[in-house]
Amino acid sequence: MAQRGDILEKTAQELVQVAALPTRYASQQLMEFLETLGEAVYLLIHSFRCMFSRSHVWVDAVTQMGILGVNSLALVMITVAFSGMVLSLYSSQLLVKWGVGSFVGGGLALSIVREIAPVLTAVVVAARAGSAISSEIGTMKVTEQIDALRSLSIDPVEFLVTPRVIASVAVFPMLTVFANWTGMLGGYLVAVLQGVAGGAFKESVQRMLMGYDISMGLVKAAIFGLVVALVCCQQGLRTHGGATGVGRSTTNAVVISIVAIYILNFFLAYIMFGRSMG
């Protein structure tokens, strides 16, 4: 009987431990989220100070603009162009069938300018350039190059983070402008092939698309650029564990950036366009 009681007691303890795993995992994830958020806020504040206290960061930022922007331009344009073409294909078929094909242009323009262009631009650049930022800084961290910078009295945030933050905030809206153009052009070509009159398409765009929509789309892109730069730099700076750690940090940087983009997009869309949608 005593042996049976010991077995039951041990089984009960194991069940309690298993039942506590979800709570333990949730608390661990919450702590990691708060730690990541705190580090990102610190990088933001520190970078903001360096923008106005050091002039050379702007020179480095121009170099980063070329790396982040020029190398991502073709990929962004292709991605948004075909996304606009797919959206135009479905909307043209549906609206022409209902006899309101004249609304295709305006609806497509609002969708691209408000959502598709800024969001897809941010996702593409986060995947292509954000991963490069994280892996580059992560490699410097595990090879102790960042420690060497500190030993030379060089601030790693000023030298590595601030130029990338400036470049991302500036480049994302620029890329979004090109994305708007290619997305609209691709959508126009498909809409015409689907039977929508070209003049009606253009007239609908002019009637429905406002300057506010374009400007708010660019503001969203700038915010996304800030988030991507901070997340990728933060993940790079906290890298540890050699080559495996670099790969892990790079993956985390891309995943966290993309999830943050979509979460932020909802709240920004609600703030910027929620009332006008009603």
C-alpha positions as CSV (number, residue, x, y, z in Angstrom):
1,M,0.0,0.0,0.0
2,A,2.8,2.4,0.8
3,Q,4.5,1.7,-2.6
4,R,1.1,2.3,-4.3
5,G,0.8,5.6,-2.4
6,D,4.2,6.7,-3.5
7,I,3.4,5.9,-7.1
8,L,0.1,7.9,-6.9
9,E,1.9,10.8,-5.3
10,K,4.7,10.9,-7.9
11,T,2.1,10.7,-10.7
12,A,0.1,13.6,-9.2
13,Q,3.3,15.7,-9.0
14,E,4.1,15.0,-12.6
15,L,0.5,15.9,-13.6
16,V,0.8,19.2,-11.7
17,Q,4.1,19.9,-13.5
18,V,2.6,19.2,-16.9
19,A,-0.5,21.3,-16.1
20,A,1.8,24.2,-15.2
21,L,3.7,24.1,-18.5
22,P,1.3,26.4,-20.4
23,T,1.4,29.0,-17.6
24,R,5.2,28.7,-17.4
25,Y,5.5,29.0,-21.2
26,A,3.1,32.0,-21.3
27,S,5.0,33.8,-18.6
28,Q,8.3,33.1,-20.3
29,Q,7.0,34.5,-23.6
30,L,5.6,37.5,-21.8
31,M,9.0,38.2,-20.1
32,E,10.8,37.8,-23.5
33,F,8.3,40.2,-25.1
34,L,8.8,42.8,-22.4
35,E,12.5,42.5,-22.6
36,T,12.5,42.9,-26.4
37,L,10.2,45.9,-26.1
38,G,12.4,47.5,-23.5
39,E,15.6,47.0,-25.5
40,A,13.9,48.4,-28.6
41,V,12.7,51.5,-26.8
42,Y,16.2,52.0,-25.4
43,L,17.6,51.8,-28.9
44,L,15.0,54.3,-30.2
45,I,15.8,56.8,-27.5
46,H,19.6,56.4,-27.8
47,S,19.4,56.6,-31.6
48,F,17.3,59.8,-31.4
49,R,20.0,61.4,-29.2
50,C,22.8,60.4,-31.6
51,M,20.9,61.8,-34.6
52,F,21.4,65.4,-33.3
53,S,24.7,65.0,-31.4
54,R,26.8,63.3,-34.1
55,S,27.0,64.4,-37.7
56,H,28.8,61.4,-39.2
57,V,25.8,59.2,-38.6
58,W,24.0,61.0,-41.4
59,V,26.8,60.1,-43.8
60,D,26.6,56.5,-42.8
61,A,22.8,56.7,-43.1
62,V,23.2,57.6,-46.8
63,T,25.3,54.5,-47.4
64,Q,22.6,52.4,-45.7
65,M,19.9,54.0,-47.8
66,G,21.6,52.6,-50.9
67,I,21.9,49.1,-49.3
68,L,18.4,49.0,-48.0
69,G,16.6,50.9,-50.8
70,V,18.3,50.4,-54.1
71,N,18.9,46.7,-53.6
72,S,15.2,46.2,-52.6
73,L,13.6,48.3,-55.3
74,A,13.1,45.7,-58.0
75,L,11.8,43.1,-55.6
76,V,9.3,45.5,-54.1
77,M,8.0,46.7,-57.5
78,I,7.6,43.2,-58.8
79,T,5.8,42.0,-55.6
80,V,3.4,44.9,-55.4
81,A,2.8,44.9,-59.2
82,F,1.6,41.4,-59.3
83,S,-0.4,41.8,-56.1
84,G,-2.2,44.7,-57.7
85,M,-2.8,42.6,-60.8
86,V,-4.4,39.8,-58.8
87,L,-6.6,42.2,-56.9
88,S,-7.6,43.9,-60.1
89,L,-8.4,40.5,-61.7
90,Y,-10.8,39.5,-59.0
91,S,-12.4,43.0,-58.4
92,S,-12.8,43.6,-62.2
93,Q,-14.6,40.3,-62.7
94,L,-16.9,40.9,-59.8
95,L,-17.7,44.5,-60.3
96,V,-18.2,44.3,-64.1
97,K,-20.6,41.4,-63.5
98,W,-22.6,43.7,-61.2
99,G,-22.5,46.5,-63.6
100,V,-20.3,48.8,-61.5
101,G,-17.0,48.4,-63.3
102,S,-16.4,52.1,-63.1
103,F,-15.5,51.6,-59.4
104,V,-12.6,49.3,-60.1
105,G,-10.0,52.0,-60.4
106,G,-10.9,53.8,-57.3
107,G,-11.2,50.7,-55.1
108,L,-7.9,49.4,-56.4
109,A,-6.2,52.7,-55.8
110,L,-7.4,52.9,-52.2
111,S,-6.4,49.3,-51.5
112,I,-2.9,49.7,-52.9
113,V,-2.1,53.2,-51.5
114,R,-3.6,52.5,-48.0
115,E,-2.6,48.8,-47.5
116,I,-0.9,46.8,-50.1
117,A,2.0,49.0,-51.0
118,P,3.1,50.0,-47.5
119,V,2.5,46.6,-46.0
120,L,4.1,44.5,-48.7
121,T,7.0,46.9,-49.0
122,A,7.7,46.6,-45.3
123,V,7.4,42.8,-45.4
124,V,9.7,42.4,-48.5
125,V,12.4,44.8,-47.1
126,A,12.2,43.1,-43.7
127,A,12.8,39.7,-45.3
128,R,15.5,40.9,-47.6
129,A,17.3,43.7,-45.8
130,G,16.2,43.2,-42.2
131,S,17.7,39.7,-42.1
132,A,20.9,41.2,-43.5
133,I,21.0,43.8,-40.7
134,S,20.4,41.2,-38.0
135,S,23.0,38.7,-39.3
136,E,25.6,41.4,-39.8
137,I,25.3,42.9,-36.4
138,G,24.9,39.4,-34.9
139,T,28.1,38.2,-36.5
140,M,29.9,41.3,-35.1
141,K,28.5,40.4,-31.7
142,V,29.6,36.8,-31.6
143,T,33.0,37.6,-33.0
144,E,33.5,40.3,-30.3
145,Q,33.8,43.1,-32.8
146,I,31.2,45.1,-30.8
147,D,33.2,44.6,-27.7
148,A,36.2,46.0,-29.6
149,L,34.2,49.1,-30.6
150,R,33.4,49.7,-26.9
151,S,37.1,49.3,-26.0
152,L,37.9,52.0,-28.5
153,S,35.2,54.3,-26.9
154,I,32.9,53.9,-29.9
155,D,29.2,53.7,-29.1
156,P,27.8,50.6,-30.9
157,V,24.3,52.1,-31.1
158,E,25.7,55.3,-32.6
159,F,27.9,53.4,-35.1
160,L,25.6,50.5,-36.0
161,V,22.0,51.3,-35.1
162,T,21.4,55.0,-35.7
163,P,22.4,55.0,-39.4
164,R,20.1,52.0,-40.1
165,V,17.2,53.6,-38.3
166,I,17.5,56.8,-40.2
167,A,17.9,54.9,-43.5
168,S,14.9,52.7,-42.9
169,V,12.6,55.6,-41.9
170,A,13.6,57.5,-45.1
171,V,13.8,54.6,-47.5
172,F,10.5,52.8,-46.8
173,P,8.3,55.7,-47.9
174,M,10.4,56.1,-51.0
175,L,10.0,52.5,-51.9
176,T,6.3,52.7,-51.2
177,V,6.0,55.5,-53.8
178,F,7.4,53.2,-56.5
179,A,5.2,50.4,-55.2
180,N,2.1,52.6,-55.5
181,W,3.0,53.3,-59.1
182,T,3.7,49.8,-60.2
183,G,0.7,48.4,-58.3
184,M,-1.6,50.8,-60.0
185,L,-0.1,50.2,-63.4
186,G,-0.4,46.4,-63.1
187,G,-4.0,46.7,-61.9
188,Y,-4.8,49.1,-64.8
189,L,-3.5,46.7,-67.4
190,V,-5.5,43.7,-66.0
191,A,-8.6,45.8,-65.5
192,V,-8.6,46.9,-69.2
193,L,-8.1,43.3,-70.3
194,Q,-11.1,42.4,-68.2
195,G,-13.3,44.9,-70.0
196,V,-13.1,48.0,-67.8
197,A,-12.8,51.2,-69.9
198,G,-9.5,52.9,-69.4
199,G,-11.1,56.3,-69.1
200,A,-13.5,55.1,-66.5
201,F,-10.7,53.5,-64.5
202,K,-8.7,56.8,-64.4
203,E,-11.7,58.9,-63.6
204,S,-12.6,56.6,-60.7
205,V,-9.0,56.9,-59.4
206,Q,-9.1,60.7,-59.6
207,R,-12.6,60.8,-57.9
208,M,-11.9,58.4,-55.0
209,L,-8.2,58.7,-54.2
210,M,-7.3,61.7,-52.0
211,G,-4.0,63.2,-51.0
212,Y,-4.8,62.2,-47.4
213,D,-4.8,58.5,-48.5
214,I,-1.4,58.8,-50.2
215,S,0.2,60.7,-47.3
216,M,-1.1,58.3,-44.6
217,G,0.2,55.4,-46.6
218,L,3.6,56.9,-46.6
219,V,3.4,57.6,-42.9
220,K,2.6,54.0,-42.3
221,A,5.6,53.0,-44.3
222,A,7.9,55.2,-42.3
223,I,6.5,53.7,-39.0
224,F,7.1,50.2,-40.4
225,G,10.6,51.2,-41.4
226,L,11.3,52.4,-37.8
227,V,10.0,49.1,-36.3
228,V,11.9,46.9,-38.7
229,A,15.2,48.7,-38.1
230,L,14.8,48.6,-34.3
231,V,13.7,45.0,-34.2
232,C,16.5,43.7,-36.5
233,C,19.2,45.8,-34.7
234,Q,17.9,44.6,-31.3
235,Q,18.0,41.0,-32.3
236,G,21.4,41.4,-33.8
237,L,22.8,43.0,-30.6
238,R,21.5,40.3,-28.3
239,T,23.0,37.4,-30.4
240,H,24.9,34.7,-28.6
241,G,26.0,31.2,-29.3
242,G,28.1,31.4,-32.4
243,A,26.9,30.7,-35.9
244,T,23.8,28.9,-34.5
245,G,22.9,32.1,-32.6
246,V,23.3,34.3,-35.6
247,G,20.9,32.1,-37.5
248,R,18.4,32.1,-34.6
249,S,18.6,35.9,-34.3
250,T,18.1,36.4,-38.0
251,T,15.0,34.2,-38.0
252,N,13.6,35.9,-35.0
253,A,14.2,39.3,-36.5
254,V,12.3,38.6,-39.7
255,V,9.5,36.8,-37.9
256,I,9.0,39.5,-35.2
257,S,9.2,42.3,-37.8
258,I,6.5,40.7,-40.0
259,V,4.2,40.0,-37.1
260,A,4.7,43.5,-35.7
261,I,4.0,45.0,-39.2
262,Y,0.6,43.3,-39.4
263,I,-0.4,44.0,-35.9
264,L,0.6,47.7,-36.2
265,N,-1.1,47.9,-39.6
266,F,-4.5,47.2,-38.0
267,F,-4.2,49.9,-35.4
268,L,-2.8,52.4,-37.8
269,A,-5.6,51.6,-40.3
270,Y,-8.2,52.1,-37.6
271,I,-6.7,55.4,-36.5
272,M,-6.1,56.8,-40.0
273,F,-9.0,55.4,-42.0
274,G,-11.4,53.8,-39.5
275,R,-13.8,56.7,-39.3
276,S,-13.8,57.4,-43.0
277,M,-14.7,53.7,-43.7
278,G,-17.9,53.9,-41.6
